[in-house]
Amino acid sequence: MEAIAAARAANVTVSIDLNYRAKLWSTEEAYRWMHQFVQQAQVLITTEEDANKVLRIAETDYALVARRLAETYPNLQVVAITLRENPLVWLNKWTAIAYASGKLYQTRTYEVEIVDRLGAGDAFAAGLIHGLLENDVQKGLDWGVAISALKHSIPGDFAWVTATEVEGLLSSPQLRISR
């Protein structure tokens, strides 16, 4: 909490990636801490499942989950929810939505051939923050999903991609990612 307080005092935007791991703590422990953290954050990244388990948001529609989070935590300026469909172990559909200032943002859905999922959430967060630094929620959402889609095709935890690659993917009609 001290780090969050220091960031807030310095007028730095605080973002939280609600990435619940059952092997690390119970939902009760996670709620006790994450509820406090999210109350102080301006940006929240989560999934519908984690919002339900940890923050007790019981909606099943993604847009309603995002809106309820924004209503429950009025300090949140942006709520981003990543969405993954797993039709096959090696092939996923990947997209996200965001809710900000009463508006719902959506982005394209990519089909990604999975090489390595590790780091895909961090890649999404990096892209989202990139756009938010330019005060552009849609750009952040688009960049987050594109970088993350590319990351799925790269072994290891780090998204070794360039801005040119991301822009190329965003301007391409191709929605299937494979390398």
FIZA-8442 format. One line per field, with one value per residue (C-alpha): residue number from 0; z, x, y. Coordinates in Angstrom, 1 decimal, padded with zeros to 4 digits, always signed. Each point is the difference from the previous one (the first is absolute). Layout:
seq (NUM_...);
Z (Z_...);
X (X_...);
Y (Y_...);
// end
This chain:
seq (0_1_2_3_4_5_6_7_8_9_10_11_12_13_14_15_16_17_18_19_20_21_22_23_24_25_26_27_28_29_30_31_32_33_34_35_36_37_38_39_40_41_42_43_44_45_46_47_48_49_50_51_52_53_54_55_56_57_58_59_60_61_62_63_64_65_66_67_68_69_70_71_72_73_74_75_76_77_78_79_80_81_82_83_84_85_86_87_88_89_90_91_92_93_94_95_96_97_98_99_100_101_102_103_104_105_106_107_108_109_110_111_112_113_114_115_116_117_118_119_120_121_122_123_124_125_126_127_128_129_130_131_132_133_134_135_136_137_138_139_140_141_142_143_144_145_146_147_148_149_150_151_152_153_154_155_156_157_158_159_160_161_162_163_164_165_166_167_168_169_170_171_172_173_174_175_176_177_178);
Z (+000.0_+000.6_-003.6_-001.2_+002.4_-001.2_-003.7_+000.7_+001.9_-003.0_-002.3_-001.7_-001.5_+001.8_-002.0_+001.5_-001.9_+002.0_-000.8_+002.5_+000.7_+002.2_+000.9_+001.5_+002.2_+000.7_-001.5_+003.5_+000.4_-003.6_+000.6_+003.3_-001.8_-003.6_+001.1_+001.8_-003.0_-002.6_+002.2_-000.6_-003.7_-003.1_-002.4_+000.5_-002.2_+000.7_-001.4_+000.7_+002.1_+002.2_+000.5_+001.3_+002.1_+001.6_-000.1_+000.2_-003.2_-000.9_-003.5_-002.9_-002.9_-000.5_-000.6_+003.2_+002.0_-001.2_+000.8_+003.5_+000.7_-001.0_+002.2_+003.0_-000.3_-001.2_+000.0_-003.0_-003.2_-002.2_+000.5_-002.5_-000.3_-002.1_-001.7_-001.1_-001.8_+000.0_-002.9_-000.1_+002.3_-002.6_-001.5_+001.9_-000.8_+001.7_+000.5_+002.7_+001.0_+002.1_+001.8_+000.6_+000.7_-000.5_-003.5_-001.0_-002.3_-002.1_-002.2_-002.6_+000.8_-001.0_-000.6_+001.6_-000.4_+003.5_+000.3_+003.6_+002.0_+002.7_-000.1_-002.2_+002.8_+000.7_-003.7_+000.0_+003.0_-001.8_-003.1_+001.9_+002.0_-003.2_-001.3_+003.3_+000.2_-003.1_+001.6_-002.6_+001.5_-003.4_-001.0_+003.3_-000.4_-003.7_+000.9_+003.0_-001.9_-003.0_+002.1_+002.0_-003.1_-001.4_+003.4_-000.2_-002.9_+001.8_+002.4_+003.4_+002.3_-002.0_-003.0_-002.4_-002.4_-001.5_-000.5_-003.7_+000.4_+002.2_-002.4_-002.9_+001.8_+000.8_-003.6_-001.4_-000.9_+001.1_+003.4_+000.3_+001.8_-000.7_-000.4);
X (+000.0_+002.9_+001.1_-003.5_-000.2_+003.3_-001.0_-003.3_+001.8_+002.2_-003.0_+001.1_-002.8_-000.3_-000.9_-000.8_+000.0_-002.4_+001.8_-001.4_+002.0_-001.8_+003.3_+001.3_-002.9_-003.7_-002.7_-000.6_+003.6_+000.1_-003.2_+001.4_+003.0_-001.2_-003.1_+002.2_+002.3_-002.7_-001.6_+003.1_+000.6_-001.0_+000.4_-001.1_+000.9_-001.8_-002.1_-003.7_+001.0_+002.5_-002.4_-002.5_+002.3_+002.0_-002.1_-003.4_-001.4_-002.6_-001.1_+000.5_-000.1_+003.4_-001.3_-002.0_+003.0_+002.0_-002.8_-000.6_+003.7_+000.0_-003.1_+001.5_+003.3_-000.7_+003.6_+000.6_+000.3_+000.5_-001.1_+001.5_-001.2_+001.9_-002.0_+001.3_-001.8_+001.8_-001.4_+003.2_+003.0_+002.3_-002.5_-001.7_-002.2_+001.3_-001.6_-000.9_-002.5_+000.5_-002.4_+000.8_-002.1_-003.2_+001.1_+000.7_+003.0_+000.6_+002.8_+000.4_+000.3_+003.2_+000.4_+003.4_+002.0_+001.4_+003.7_+000.2_-002.7_+002.4_+000.3_-003.0_-001.8_+003.0_+000.2_-003.7_+000.7_+002.9_-002.0_-002.9_+002.2_+001.7_-003.3_-001.1_+003.2_-001.4_-003.4_-001.5_-001.9_-000.8_+003.6_+001.1_-002.5_+001.0_+003.7_-000.5_-001.8_+002.4_+003.2_-001.5_-001.2_+003.6_+001.4_-001.9_+002.2_+003.3_+001.7_+000.8_-001.5_+000.9_-001.7_+002.9_-002.0_+000.5_-002.4_+000.3_-001.2_-002.9_-001.1_+000.3_-002.3_-002.4_-000.2_-000.2_-003.3_+001.6_-001.4_+001.9_+003.3_+002.7_+003.7);
Y (+000.0_+002.3_-000.2_+000.8_+002.9_+001.3_-000.3_+001.7_+002.8_+000.5_+000.1_-003.2_-002.2_-003.3_-003.1_-003.4_-003.3_-002.2_-003.3_-002.5_-003.2_-002.5_-001.7_+003.3_+001.0_-000.6_+002.2_+001.5_+001.0_+001.3_+002.1_+001.4_+001.4_+000.6_+001.8_+002.6_+000.3_+000.4_+002.7_+002.0_-000.8_+001.9_-002.9_-003.6_-003.0_-003.2_-002.9_-000.6_-003.1_+001.9_+002.9_-002.6_-002.0_+002.8_+003.2_-001.8_+001.5_-002.7_+001.2_-002.4_+002.5_+001.6_+003.5_-000.2_-001.3_+003.0_+002.5_-001.6_+000.3_+003.7_+000.6_-002.0_+001.7_+003.6_+001.0_-002.4_+002.0_-003.1_-003.6_-002.4_-003.6_-002.5_-002.7_-003.4_-002.8_-003.4_-002.0_-002.0_-000.3_+001.5_+002.5_+002.8_+003.0_+003.0_+003.5_+002.5_+002.7_+003.1_+002.2_+003.7_+003.1_-001.9_-001.3_-003.6_-000.5_-003.2_-001.2_-002.7_-003.7_-001.8_-003.7_-000.8_-003.2_-000.5_-000.4_+001.3_+001.8_+001.2_+003.7_+000.6_+001.9_+002.2_+000.7_+001.0_+002.3_+001.7_+000.7_+001.3_+002.3_+001.2_+001.2_+001.5_+002.0_+001.7_+000.4_-002.4_-002.9_-001.6_+000.2_-001.6_-002.8_-000.6_+000.0_-002.2_-002.7_+000.2_-000.2_-002.8_-001.9_+000.2_-001.0_-003.3_-000.9_+000.6_-002.4_+001.4_+002.6_+003.1_+001.5_+000.6_+002.2_+003.4_+002.9_-000.6_-003.6_+001.1_+002.7_-002.5_-002.4_+002.7_+001.2_-003.6_-001.6_-003.3_-001.1_-003.3_+000.2_-002.6_+000.2);
// end
